[in-house]
Amino acid sequence: MKLDPPLQTQPGYVDGWGLHVVEGLSLLRLYMAGGFCTILSLILYIALLVTWKSRQDAAATAGMCFAILGLLLMGVQLRQREV
C-alpha cells in the first residue's frame, strides 16, 4: 500500500525532491568585490600620493576603481534581466 500520493505538477512549476535554485546576485561576491575595490583604491591612492604628491590627482585616479566597479555591477544586472 502506497502512503504518499504521486507528485502533481502545475503549469510552469515542477514539484519534486531536490534543490530550489534562486537566481540573482551573490551578496557574498558583491561584498568581496566592494572590499577588494576599496583596498585596491586605498593602495593606489597612497602609491600615487607618494609619487605624484598631488592629492587631487591621486584621489581622482583611485576613484576610478569605484566607477569601474559600478559600471561592471550595472552590466551584470542588465545581463541578468535579459536571461
N, C-alpha and C positions, 0 to 999 in steps of 0.2 A: 504494500500500500504506500503510495507517494504522499508525503506530508505537505510539501511545498507545491503551489500551483506553478505551471510553466510561466516563463517570462513573457510579458506582454510588451510590445513596442508601440510607441506613438509616432506619428509622422514627425520627422525632424529629430527624434531622440532615439538613442539606442540604450536600453536598460540592460544591465547585466553586472557581472562582477569584474572588477579591475580598477584602473586608475581613472580619476577625474582630472582632466587636463584643463588648466585655466591659462588662457593665453594673455600675454601682456608683458610689460617691462618688469625685469627683475629688480626689485628695490635694492638688493644687496649689490648687484653690479652697478646700479646707478650711484649708490653711496661710495663704492670703491672708485668709480671714475671721478666723482667730485673730489674725493680725498686725494687721489693721485694728482689731479689738476691743481689743487690747492698747494700741495707740497712742491710740485714742479714749478709753479709760478713763483713761490717764495724763493726757491733756489735760484731761479732765473733772475728774479728781481735783485737778490743780493749780489749775484755774479755781475750783472750789468751795472749795478750801482757802484761796485768797486772799480770796474774797468772804465765806464763812461763818466762817472762822477756827476751824473745828471739824474736827479730823482724823477723828473717828469718822463724822460725817455725810457728809463728802466721800468717805471710803473706802466707806461703805455704798452711796452713790449710784453711784459708779464701779463697784462690784462688781456692780451690776445689769446692766451690759453683758455680763459673763460669764455671768450667769444666763440672760439672754435668748438669748445665743449657744448655750448648752447646750440650751435648750428648742427652738430652731429646728433644731439638728442632730438632736435626737431626733425631731422631726416629720418631717424629711427621711428618716431611716432607717425610720421606721414606714411612711411612704408608699411607700418602695421595696419593702418586704415585700409590700404589697398588690398591687403590679403583677405 
